[in-house]
Amino acid sequence: MEAPLIIPRLTVAVLALALFGAAPPLPPLSAEEASAARYVRAQVEFLADDRLEGRLTGSRGHEIAATYVASQFRALGLEPGGLDGQWFRQVPLRRASNEPGSLVASMSGTGGGSLRAGVDVAVLPSLTERHREINGELIFAGYGLDEPLLGFDDYRGLDVRGKIVVLLGGVPAKLPGDIAAHLRSTKKEAAAARGAAGLIILSGDGPRGDVAATIRRTVTDWHDGETIGDTMGVRAAITLSQEWQQRLFVGAAQSLAAVRMAAKSGSPRGFPLPYRLTLRTASSWEDFFSPEVIGKLPGTGPLAGEHVLLMAHLDHLGMKTDEKTGRKTIYNGALDNAAGVATMMEAARELVASGKPPARTILFIANTGEEEGLVGADYLASHPPVPLASIAGVVDLDMPLPLYDFTDVIAFGADHSTIARTVAEAGRQMGIGVAADPMPQESIFVRSDHYRFVRRGVPAILLMTGYANGGEVAWKNFLARTYHSPADKLSQPIEWRSLARYGMLNARIARALADAPKRPRWIARDYFGDRFAPGQPRAPRP
């Protein structure tokens, strides 16, 4: 899961620990807790081992991890949940990168001229065209939003067919965080629907930083011979330096400063810009497969044809090479997300051991490609192993933080569907609370695998350990110092009993969703329900 770094703060809890020493020891584990703690530890220790080399999507290490998870599913007593009785659903993927030295670009208009690749301009590689030549007029279109449900129509009165659309970054202020993040992700889709050839988003924190980073980026998505996943849209996503972003508006109807001022009170109206951009570039492709691992615990009775999905992404960042020394560093991903997979497996272990079949069938899914942009889950949501309409709900387990004795969990997306009520009841039985999203500015609800099912109309949440009982300090330290770094490894002070308890909670949640007489429902007048599931039943808003 992508998240900006958060600088930790010294809190009263930290000061108390420094002044008065460690907290009193926890009570001894019950036999059930001890067994669960041993099991989750064994899973994390295998999945985060150096020999798996960080489990990069498409790598040998990820293939080994997937084979291991499938073997564990079999040993636990699950059945294969893929098509034709298979454990794996192979996802056809394509990774694209820019051919070095291939980008040639120029801007025509007053003060125009050649643009320096990697300094003035960069273009993301293409998954659909090896060689691209684009020549288009530039046109400003506000934030580039097109959402009738919220009254946004930034393309009103503009003809952008064959042109390159220039957009403000972000969205208008005061939108709820989840909705704002969703709308930011739709800009390419909206521009493509209007026939735009390219897209420039006005953003960046330095004269060259965004441009230099963009030209080195790779892009990965699934393809099935006709469709290229979530990346279908404009032919070119273009990044310009801060200097050129300013120059685009010289001689236009408004300066960039005036546009940004107008944006403080809403979405400014669009207008043509006095430039035409011409570019030529080439992309190289790597086509490969990577597996989703799917285990099934069959339901029984009249609801057995419905499904509850418990999922956790198995992939991480692999290895990175230092450009100066050539040394490779492994990004083990112990907590992101070997820990999430381990708790999903513990939930499966407990549910099978209970000897009581669920009413609805439960699918346990170890996703691939989350770190590549949720591409494995997106493929699965587009090509589900069961009818999409039969999926009652999804719970996503991404990056639990077993570095403290958690007493609450965060259900990201709690405001959107009734799944959060099920989580609350399951937690109550274990003395675990459910907290509101403590970091709405991070828009986490739309940034993990469950979101791909939300976009298909399926109620879904993302579950993480909460901020209570030292969690806030632990989370801020982890995000600032460890997240997506080589430090996310087994040497962290992982509390295995805490991780086991989290797995036990997940088992209760899955059982409650599977056995409930009614499926989860979207909350009345919820944006995501109205956008993606307009015909489904609603639950009253609390």
N, C-alpha and C positions, 0 to 999 in steps of 0.2 A: 504494500500500500504506500502510495506517495504521500508525504507530509512535509511541510516546511519545518525547519529546525526551530525549536522553542528554547530560549535560554532559561535554565533552571533558576529558581529563586530559593533563598534560604528561608525556611519557614520555622514556625514555632516548634513543629515536630522534630526538625533537625536539631534545633538548639537544645531541646529537652533531651534528646539522645546523647548529645555531646556533654551535657551537664550531669546527667543522672545515670548514664550507662544504658546498656541494652535492656529491651523489654523482657519481662519474665518469660521463662520457657513455656512453649506451648504444651498442652496436655498430650499424653502419649496417643499414638495412632491406634484406631481400632483395627482389627484384622482386615476388614474390608478396605479401609483407607490405606493401610500398609500395602496391600496387594495392588491397589490402584496406583499408588505412588511408584512402586517398582515397575509397573507396566509402562506408565507414561515416561518414566526416566529411560527405560530401555529403548523406547521408540525415538525419543529426542537424541539420545546418544548415538544411535545408528544414523539417523537422517542428517545430523549436523556434523558427522565425522568428516575429517579432511579428505578421506578417500572418495567422497562423493563430490568433491571439488565445487561446492556451492550450488549444485542442482540447477544450473542454468537450463532454461527451456531448450530442448533439442540436444542437450549434451549427454554424454555417456553417464555422468553422475546422476542426472535426472532420470534416465532410463532405469538405472539400478534402483533408485529410490522408488520409482513406480512399481517395479517388479516386487520389491520388498513389501510395499503396501498391499499389493494384490495377494501376496502369499499370507500376509497377516489377516486379511479379510477372509481368506479361505480357512485359516486355522481357527478363527473366531467362530466360524459357522455361518458366515454370510454366503449368499449365492451371487454369481456373476450378474451384474446389472446392466451390462452393455448389450448391444444388438447381437443376436445370434448366440446368446449365452456366453459372451466374452467379458473378461474383466476390464478390458481396455476399449476406449473409444478414441481412435487415432485422429488427431486434429491435423489437417493439412495446413502447413504454415509457409509463409514466405517472408524472408528478412531482406530488406532492401537497404543499400548504402549508396552514397554518391561516388561516382567514378572520380578519382582524384584529377584535378585540373580540367574537368569537363565543363564547368559552369562559365559561360560567357554572357554578360548582361550589359545593357545600356539603357539610359533614360533619355528620351527625346522631349524637348521642351526648353523653355528659357532656363539657362544654367545647367542643362542636361549634359550627358556625356557617358563615358564608360564607367561601369561600376566594378570595383575590385572584389573578386570572389573571396569570401571569408573575412572581408573587412567592411565593405559597404553593403553587401548583399549575400544571402544564402537561401537555398531552397531545400526543403526536405526531400529525401529520395522518394521515388514513385514506386508503388507496388503494381501499377498497371501499364506503365509505359517505360521501356528501357531508354528511349531517346525522346526528349521533349523539345519542341520549339514553340514558344508562346509569344504573341505580340498583341498587346491589348492596352486600351485606354484605361486610365485610373479613375475611379469614382468613389467618393466617400459615402458611406451608408450608416452613419451613426454607430451604434453598438452592433448592428447586424442581426437584430433579434426579429423573429417572426413567430409570435405566439398569441393567437387570438384569445385564448383563455385568460391571458393577463393584459390584454390590450396593447401588445407590442406589434408594430408594423413599420419597422425601420426602412423597408424597401418601397414604401408607398410613393408612387410617382416616379420611381427610378427604373430605367431600363439598363440592367447590368449584363445582358446577354453578351458573351464573348469578352467581357471586360474584366479588369482586375479590381476587386473590391477592397477598399481600405477601411478598416474598422477600428474603433476604440477598443482597447482591452477592457476586460471586466464587464460589469453590467451596472445598471442604475442602482444607486444606493437604496438602502432600506428594504431590499428584498430578503426574505428568509434565506439562511445560508444554504440549505439543501436545494432550494429552487434556483438560487443564484448560480450555484455550481453546475446544476443541470443545464441552465441556459447558456453558460459559457461553453459547454461541450457541444452545443447545437449550431454554432456559428458557421462551421464548414458545411453542414447539412443544409442550412437555410440558404447560403450563397449558391450552392450547387443547384438547389431547387429552382432558383431564379436564373440559372444558366450562366453564372459567372465562370470564367476560366481560371482565375487565380484569386488568392486571398492574402492580404497583408494586414496583420494586427499590430496596431501601434502600442508597443510595450517595450520593456527592457529596462535594465538598471545600469547601463553603461554604454559608452560609445561603440564598443565592439563585442562585449560579452555575449549577448544573445546570438549575434551573427556567427561568431567563431564556434559557439557550441552547436548551433543548428547545422552547420555544414559538416560536422563530424557525426551527427546523429544517425543511428539506424532506425528503421521503422519495421515493425513486424505485425502481421495480421493473418487471419485464416483466409483460405481461398478454396472454393469447391469447383473450379473450372469456369464458373460464370460470375460468381460474386466474390468480391474481396472484402469480407468482413465489415468492420465499422469505418474503414478508411475511404469508402467510395465517396466521391464528391468532386470538388474542384481539382483541376489538374495540377495546380501548384500552390503549396503553402509557403509563402515567401517571408523572409525576415530582412528588414532594413536596419541600418545603423541609426542611432539617434539623430545624427546630423541629417541624414537623408529623410527621415521622418518629418523633420521640421521643414525641409526644403520643398516637400510635396505640396505644402499649402501656401507657398509664396506665389502671389498672383491669383489665388483662388478666391472664392466668395467670402471665406473667412480664414483667418490665420489659425494655426493649430492651438495657440494659446486661447483664442476666442472659443474654439470648439470645446476645449477642455473646460472652460468656464461655463459654457452652456450645458455641458454634461452633468454639472453638479445639481441641476434642477430637473433633469430628465434626459431623454435621448434626443440629441440634436438632429435636425433634418439633414438629409444628404444633399450632395451637390457634386458636379464634375470637378476633377482636378486637372490642372494644365500640363499633364505629362502622359506619355505612353512608354510602357516598359516592354523591352524585347529581351528574351533570354533563350539560351540553349543549354541543355544539360543532359547528362546520362546517368543512369542508375544500374548497379549490378544486383543480381538476385541470388539468393540461396533458398531453395525449396527443400522442405524437410517435414517430417511428422513428429508429433509429440503426443503422448497419451494422457487422456483423462482416465482415472482409475475409478470404477464404479462398482460398489458392492450393494447388495439388496437384502433387506430383511422383509420377507413377504408378509403382507397383511392377511387378515382372515375375516370372513363375513362380507356384508354388503358394501363396505367401504374399501375393500382390498384393491379395487381398481383406481383409487386415488393415491397420491404420493406426497410424502413430506421429504424435502431434501435437506440434508445436513452436509455442508461442504467446507473445505479448507484448502487453500492453495499450497501445493507441494513445491513449486519452483522457488528459486531465489536468484541471486545475481551472479553466481558462478565465480570466475576468477578474473581479476583485472591485472594488467601488466603495467608496471611503471615505465613511462616513456624514456626516462633517463637511464635507469639501471637495467631494464629488461626483466626485473624480478616480478614473479607472479604472486599475487596475494589472494587467498581464498576468502570469500564472503560466505560464511557457513550458514547464516540465517537460522540460528538456534531458536530464537523466539519468533522470527519472521520467516517461515511460519512452520518450522518443524514442531513447535509447541502446539500450534493450532491443529495440525494433523494428528498429533498424539492424543489430544483431548477428543477429537472426533472418533478415533479408534477406541479410546476408552469408553466412550458412550456406546459404541457398537458392542463392545465386550460385555458391558453391563446389561444391555437390552437382550442380547442373546442368552446370557447366563440366567436371566430371570425366568426363562422357560415359558413366558407368556407372549404369544404372538401379538403384534400391534393390530389395531383395526385397519389403519391405512398402511400401505407399504412404505417403508423408509428406505431411501437411497442415500448411501454414504459416498461422497464424491471428493477425490483428491484432484483438484484442478491444476492444469498447467497454464503457463503463459500469463499469470496475473501480473507479474512484474514487467511484462511486455505491453501492458495496457488492457488487462482483463480479457485477453483474446481467447483463451481456452473456454472460459465461462460463456463468452459471447457465442462461440461456435456451438457449445452445448445448448444454449438457449435457442439458437437458430435451428439446430438439428437435435432435438431432445430424444433421449432413448425411450421415452414414454410420451404419449400425447400431451402437448403443452397444457391443454385444458384440464388434465388430470392432476396437475401439480398444485397442491393446496397451499403450500407455503415453503419458504426457503429460510434457513438460518445459516449464516456465514460466520465461520470462526477464523478470524484473521488476527494474529499477533496478540494473544493473551500475554499478560506480563506477570509471571509467577515469581516476582522478586520481593513480594511482601504477602502478608496474610490478608487477602482481599475479603471484604465484607459486603461489597456491592458490585454490580455489573452495569455497564452502559449498553443500552439497546439503541444503537443508531438507527433511526427510522421509527422510533416509538410513536411519534405523532401521526404516522401515516396508516397503520393497520392495527388489527387486534392481536397480532403476534406478541406484541410487547406485554399484553395482559397475561398471556400464557407464561411468558418469562417471569413476570412478577409473581404469579402464583407458585411456580416451580421454585423460585428463589425463596419465597416465604417459608416453604416447607423445610428449607435448609438454613434459615436464618440469614439469608442473603437478600439485600435490597436491590432495587433497580433505580438507578439515578438518571436524571435528565442529562442530555448531551452537555458536558462541561466545556466543550470547545467548538461551539457552532461555527466559528469563523473558519475552521478547518474543513468544513463541508465533507466530513468523512462518509456520510451516508451514500454518496454517489461515487466513491473512489475505491470500492472493492467489488469482488466477483458477484455478490448478490444483486448489484445494481443492474446487471445485464438481464436478470429475470424481472426486475421491476419494470424495465422498459418493454417487456412483453406482457405486462399486466398481472404478474404474480406477486402477491404480498411477500415481502422479504425484509429481514433485518440483518444487521451486522452486530455481533456480540463481542464485547471486550471486558476485561476486568476494570473495575471502577477507580474512582479517586479517593474513596474513603480509607481510613486506617493506614495512612502513609502512601496511598496510591498516587496522589497528586505529585508528591516529590519524586516517586519512582518513575512515573511517566515522563515528567519534564526532564529528569536526568537521562533517561533512556533516549528520548527523542533528540536531545541535544548532543549526546556523546556516543551513542551506540547504534542507533537506527541506521540501516543501510551502510554499515561500516564493518570492517573486519572484526570489530570488538563484539559483534553479536555472535558469540560462540559459547562453548560449553563451560568456559572458565567463569562465567557470570555466577553470582550467588543465587542460583535457581532454587526456589523452595518447592520441592517435588510434591509435597503434600498439598500445597496450594494449587498446583497444576492438576493434581488428581481430583481435588474437590471441584475444580472447574469442569473437568470431564464428567464427573458425577452429575453436576448441574445440567450439562448438555444432554445427558441421558434422560433426565426428568423432563426437560423441555421437549425433546423429540417424542417421548412417550405421550405427553399431554397433547401435543399437536396431532399425533397419529390417532389417539383415542377419542378426541373431542367429537361430539355429535355433529357440530357444525364446522365448516372450513373457516380459516381466517378470512376476515373481510377488511376491505379498505374502509377508512373512516369517512363519513359523509363530508362532502365539500373539500376533500383533500385534493391538492393539485395533482399529485402523481396518480391517484386513482382516477380522477377525472380525465387526465391526459392519456393514460395507457389502458385503462379498464373501464370505459364509460358505461358498459352494460352490466357490470357485475353488481351483486347486492352490496349494500353499505351497512356499516354499523353506526349507531348514533354517535355524534361527537360528544365526548365527556363534558 
